[in-house]
Amino acid sequence: MSTIHRTTTGRIRTVAVIDVGTTSIRMAIAEISGEGEVRLLESLSQGVALGKDTFTTGEIARSTMEECVATLKDYRRKLDEYSIVRPEDIRVIATSAVREALNRMTFVDRIFVATGLFVETLDAAELHRVTYRGVQPLLRATPDLFESQAFVVEVGGGSTELLLLNQGNVSHSQAFRLGSLRMQQTLAAYNVPRERMRRVMLTEIRSHLEPLTELIQPDVPAIMVAMGGDIRFAASQVSKEPVSDDQLTKISRSDLSEFTDFLFTKREETLVSRYQLSFPEAETIAPALLINQTLAELLGVETVLISNVNLRDGLIRDLADGGNWSPEFQSQIIRSAWKLAEKYHVDKDHAACVADLCRQLFRQLQAEHELDERFETFLYVAALLHEIGTFISESSVHKHSMYLIMNSSLFGLTSDDLNLVALVARYHRRALPKPSHQTYAALDRYRRVAVSKLAAILRIAIALDASRTQRVKEITCTRNRNRLVISVPVIDDLSVEQISLRRNRQFFESIFGLQTLLRTRIRETKSEPSAQL
């Protein structure tokens, strides 16, 4: 596993991540040095039938639940052997099989009661974020990925995840409800004969993945980087190169196709005996490789690059960094927000100016709002997108903006994050938050207060560009008792901004308890008093 750079603590930390997946529960235990270097100590895996339950009946069976409890109790004992007991050193996540189960809350509660482990259900956005964290060192070490459009894909039991990177930047992320086990269970429910299985699967796969071709830039070479245990297994059988932790392994599309066709001719019992696979692995290996093969064909690549990085690598990096968002990751979120803003034809100059003023206000008012750096990104994104509602109508822009944001996808932001951003944009004008506003009322107290703080700051920033000329670019905030004085470099006439501030400052003053004033910074060559509001 590659080196992670973070603040030196001088203490070696042992952590564990557990992935409650569609067909198995996997655990990785790693040691993190004070310099951020990660060393994998042990990996464990145990097959389970979570996906088979969810994708056939919609619920996790009681027997499967107890199998998961037994496995996680064993893992808990292993954690005790390593003296990993602090909650901040353990992360347990679940993906589509648990997320889509109707009784997921019962499952999560049962696991917690039996083992004391809290299971997080990751949505697609969080999964993409963790995947990106995992492949970052690989991207830095592979210059070719920066000179092409790189499709990073992982075929799982319940879904296929995709990240499109252009010159190392995320330009698209998507989750397809297309997984090896999900597809197999769906076809089994329709009693598709075995001899027709491959052909029917291929039709199903193409119907899901055909839209990907619209993302391909014909004048830029495409590269496919595949992740996941199934494609690594194929590489180990077909490629002459060993699958390495720190470099990509190559497999030709023709070799992958030939091996996939071969697997479809064999029964599960034969695969278990021949390759020492578990029975669940033998059931899903051929469908998973068929999805990878079809992706390669649609993308027009002759060679598939295979990464040994997995979800647990990204989770460990998160623990190593304390869950903080790196500047690079925040820039990817903002880049995604800009693409959405461009889609809805926002006034780019005004949006950029307001967003930058929000950033300055957020940082200078840190002692007042006491929010962590993630909320700065939420505020910045809300500022960029607060007027996208004009695409629908000039009337009720704030409500239309909220709707569009909530029903869009931004790389790196979960559905909860999107809701928060949407609410901040919704309250950039007109009505203040009310208990009758359902989306707002559904938030917990901390996030409700955060929405109010951020929306209040956004209103001040909008007032500072009331002229829409971007002449206010730099501000300095000074607190004097119960007054907040916002100073700007010398501008001959601030009357437009001052009038707008009068109209927009009430929300800010009610949240922070500070009377807000706007004034021009005093000229060094003159002693006359500056304009004040």
N, C-alpha and C positions, 0 to 999 in steps of 0.2 A: 504494500500500500504506500502511496506517495506521501511526501512530506507536506504538512499543513503549516502555514505561517500564521502565527498569532502572538499575542503578548506573552512573554515569558513569565511563568509563575515559579519555576524552580521545583515543582512538585510533580512526581509521576502519578498519573491518575488512571485507574482501571475502570473501564466502562463496558456496558453491554447494550446491544440493540436486538430486539426480537421482532421478526416480521411474520405476522399471522396471515399467511397467504391463502390462495385458492385451493392448493393441493398439499401444502405442507406448512409447518411452523419452523422457522429457521432462527437461530441465534448466533450472533457473532460477539466474541469478547475480545477487547483490544486494550492496549496500553498506550496512553498518550503522555509523551514527555513534556517537560516544562517548555520546550521550544516548539511544541506542536507536532512532533514527529509521531506517527501512528505505527504501532506494531501489532499485527493480528496475533492473538494468543490461541484462540480455539474457535471452531465453528461446529454447530450442531444442527441437525435437521430431522424432522419427524413428519411422516405423511399424515394428512387428515382429509376428511371428505367435506370440507366447508363449501367449496364451490359446487360439488355435486348436489348438495342439499339446496342451496340458494337458487341455483339455476334450473332446478326441477320443480321444487315446491314453493320457493319464495321464502322459506324459513330454515333456520338451522335446527336440525333434529336434536332432541334431548341427548341421545346417545353420542352424537358428534360433539355436542357441547362438553360432555363429560370426558371424552377423549382429549379434547383441547385442555381441559382442566388438569388431567393427569400429566400431559406433556409439559405444561407450564409449571406444575409443581416440581417436576424433575428439573426443569431449567432453574427454578428458584433455588433448589438445593445446590445446583452448580454455581449459581451466583454467590451463595453463602460460602462455598469453598474458596472463591476468589475474594471474599470480603467485600463484595459489591452490594451495599445495602442502602446507600443514599438514593432517594428518588431522582435527583438531578444527574445521577450516573447511569440511569436505566431509562431506555425508551422502548415502548412496545407499540407497534403500529399495526393496523389492519387495512386491507385494501378492498377491492370490489366485492368479494364474497361476503364480507361482514357488512360493508357499507350498504349493500342492496338488500340485506336480509330484513324482513319485516319485524323480526324479534331481535334486532341488533342490540337494543338497549338491555334486554334481558341477558343476552350473551355477555356484554361488557360488564354488567353488574355481577353475573355469576363468576366471571374470571376474577373480579376484584375481591369478592367475598372469599373465594377459595384460595387465592394466592397473594392478595395485596397488590397485584399489578394492575395499573390503569392502562387500558387499551385505547389508543387514539385511532379513530377511523379517518384515514387520509383521503381527501377528495383529489380530483385530477390535478388541480392547480398546485397543491402541496406536493403531490407526487412528482410533478414536473420540476418543481423547485429543487427537491432533494436529488432527483436524477441529474439535474444540471450541476449541482454541487459536486456530485460524484465524478462527473466526466471532466470537470474543469482542469485538473492536472493533466489529463490526457490531451485536452485541446491545446494546452500550452506546449506540450511536448511533441505535437504533430503539426508542423507548419502547413502541410497540405490542406488541413481542415479549414484554415483561415483563407485559403485561396479558392474556395469552392463553396457550393451550397451543400451542407452536410445534413443528411437526414438521420438523426439518432433515433432508433426505434427499439422498443422492447415488447415482445409478444408474451403476455402472461396468460394465466388460465381464464381470467375474466375479461380482460381488455387488452388492447394494443395501444401503447403510448408513443407519441411522436413529438420530437423537437426538431424544428428546422432552423439551422444556424447559417447565417450568411456572414462571412468574414468573422466568425467567432461570436456573433451576436444573435440572440434568439429573435427570429422574425415571425415564427408561428409555433404554436403548441396545440396539440389536440389529443383527445382520448377517444378511441373508437370502442364501441361495445362489441368487440370482436376478440374473443379469446379462444384458446385451444379447447379448454374444457367446456366453456359456454356453448361453443358451436357444436361440439360433440353431443352434449346433452340435448340441445335443441333438435338435432337431427334424429337422435335416438327416440325422442318423443313422437316423431312422425314415422318411426319404423322404416327408415331408409335402408334398403338392402346394402350389404357390405360391398358388393361389387360396384355399386353406384355412389358410394360414399365420397370418394375423392372428387368425382365430377360435380356432385351437388355442393360439396364444401367449396370448391373453386368458384362456383357461381356466386355463392354467399359472400366469399371473401372479396371478389371483384366488385360486387354491388356496394360494399362498404368503403372500399379503398379507391375506387375510380376518381373521386373528386381530388385526390392528391395530385393528379397530373396537372391541375390548374396552378399549382404552386411552383412548378418547375420552370426555371428560367432557361430558355433554350441556348443562350449564349454563355452560360456559366456551367462548368463541369459539375456533375452531381456525384456525391459520395454517400454511400449507405453504411452507417455504423450500427451494427446489431448488438443488442445486449440480451442477456437471459441464459438460463441453464440449458435450454433446448438447443440453441444455436451453438453454444460452446461445446455441447456434446457432439453435434454434427462436425464441428471443426476438428475435434479430437479424433474422429473416425476417418475423416476425409483428407484434411490438410496434413502436409508433412511437417508443418511448423507446430511446435507446442504452443498452447494458449498461455500467454504471458500476462503477468500483473501490470507491467509497465509499458507494454506496447501492443499494437493492434495485430491480430492474426488475420491472414487473408484466406478466403475460400472462393473459388470461382462459382459463378451462378450455375454453370452447367453441371459442376460436381455436386452442388447442393441439390439441384433438380433430380439428378440421377439417384442420389442417396435417399431423397424424399420418396421418390417413386418406389424404390426398393422397400422402404419401411412400410408403405401401404400394402405391399403384397404379403406381409408377415402378420401373424396373429400376436396378440399381446403376450401370450405365454412364451412364444418363441423369442420375443424381444427381451423379456425378463431373463430367460435362460442364457441368451447369447451375449447380452450386454450388461448383465447384472443391474438392471434397472428395477425400481420398485414398480408395482403394478399400475399405480396412478401415473407414473412417468411414462410407462409403456403405452398407456391409453392415449396420452396427449402429445407425444413426441412428433408423430407424423403430421397432425393438424397444425402444430406450432411451426414446423419447418415449412409447410405449405404456405402459411401466411407470410413468412419471411421470403420465400421464393417468389411469391406473387408481388410483394413489395419491390423486390429487386427488378422484376420484369417491368412493372409500371414506372419505376424511376429510371429505367434504361441503363442500369449499371451492370457491368460484366463481372465485377469482383465485389464481394461483400467483405467489409472489414468488421472483425469481431472483437469486442471489448470484454475484458474479464471483470469490469466494474459492475457492481450490483447495487440494489437499493440500500443495502446495509452499509456500504461504503459511504454513501451520501449522508446517512443518518449519523454515522460515527463522526464525520466531519462537522456536522451540526453540533454534536456534543462537544467536540474539541474547540469550537468557536463560541461556545456558550449560547448557541442559537441566534447569534447576532447576524444581521444582514450585512454582508460586505458591501463596500461602495460599488464594486463591479456588479453585484446582484441587483442593487437598487437601480443602477443605470439601466439594467435590462428591463426592469419593471417600467421605468419611465419611457424607455424606447417603445415598449408595447403600448403605453398610453398615448404616445404621440401618433402611432399608426392609427389608433382608434379615433383620435381627434381629427386627423387628416381625412379619414373615411367620412366623417360627418361635417366636413368643411368649416371648421371653427376658424375664427379670426386668430391666426397663429401668433401675430405680434402681441395682441392683447393677452392671449392665454399665457404666452411665455413670460410676459412682464408680470402678470398677476402671480404666476407660480413662483417666480424669483422673489417677489416681494413677500409672498407667504413664507418662503424659506428663511428670509432675513428676519421676519417677525417671529417665526417659530424659534429660531436660535437665540434671538435677543430676549425673548420672553420665557426662556426655559425655567427660570425660577418661579414664574407665575403659573404655567400650565403643568409642569412636572410630568410630561409625557416622554416616553422613550423615543429613540431615533426612528423606529418603524412608523410612528405616527407622522413624522415629518414627510416620509414618502407618501403616506395616505393623503396628507394635505396637498402635497405637490401635485399628485395625480388628480385629485378633486379640482384643483385650480385649473389644470390643463383642460379638464373636461366639463367645467361647470356650465358652459354654454352650448354643449352639443345638442341640447334639446331644440335649438333654433332650426335644426334640420327638419323637425316635424312641424313646428309652428312657432311664430313669434309670441304667441299667447301661451301663458303657463310654461315658460321655458324651464323653470326650475323643476317642475314635475316631470316634464318630458326627459330632462337630463337624468333624473333619478332612474326613470324607467329604462333608458338606453344603457346606462352603466350597469344596472342590476342584471340586465339580460345580455350582457356582453361577456367576453372572456379576455382577461388580461394576464399575461404570463406572470407567475409568481404570487398572484393574489388568490386566496381561497374565496369561497362564496361568502363567508362571514366578512372578509376584508372588503370584498366588492360592495356588500351591503353598507358597510361603514362609509366607504368612499362615496357611494351613491347618496347617502343621507347628508353628508357634508355638502355635496353639490346641490342637493335639494333645498338646503337652508341658506343658500348664498343670497337669497332675497325673499321678500314677502314674509309669509307666516313663520313664527318661531316654532320650535319643537313642542308638540302637545301629546298628552297621553292617548288621544284619539287617533294619532298617526300610528297605525299598527306596526309597521316595520321598525319605527323608532321605539315603540313601547315594548317590542319583543327583545330588545337588547338588555344585557345585564347593566347594572348601575354604572360600572366603570366605563363601559363603551358608550353608554348614553351621555355621560359627562364628557367623554372624549369628543363625541360628535359635536356637542355644543361648543366646546372650546375651539375646535378646529373650524367650525362654521363661522364662529364669531371673528376669528382671525382672518378667514377668507373674505368676509364682508369689509374689513378694514383695508385689505389689499386691493379689492375691487374699487373702493373709494379713491385710493391713491392713484389709480389709472382711469379716473372718471372721464378725463379728456380723451382717452384712447389714443394718446400720442406717445406714450411710453417715455414721457419726459421725467417722471419720477422713477429713478433707477436705484438709487442708493439711499438708505434711511438709517437713522440712528435713534434708538429708543432709550429714553431716560426716565426713570421713575423718581418722582418727587412727592413723597407721602402718598396721597391717594390720587395722584395725577400721573398719567403716562404722556410724556411729551415725545412726539415723533418729529424729528428734525430731518429736513432734506437739504441738499446743496442749493445754493442761491438760485431761485426761480423768480422772475419778476412778478408773476401774478399767480397765486395759488387759490384764487377764489373758487374755481370749479371744483377742485379737490376738497376745499374746506366745506363747501355746501354739501357735497356728496358725503363727506364724513359725518356731518350733522345728521344726515338721514340714516346712516348705516352704523353709527357707533353705539346705539342703545343696547343691542344684543351683547356686544363686547363688554360694555360697562356693567350690565346686569350679571354677567358671568364672572368677570374678574374684579368687579368693584373698583374700577379705576376710571376716573374722568379722563377722556382722551382728547389731546390737543395736537394740532398740526402747525408747524411753524417752519419758516425758512431759516437755515443756518446763518448766523450773523456774519456779515462780510468782514474780513480781516482789516480792510482799509477804512471802514466806517464804523461809527459807534451808535448809529440810530437803532432803536429797538426793532426786532424782527416782527413779522406778522404773526399774530396768534389767533387761535380759534377759541 
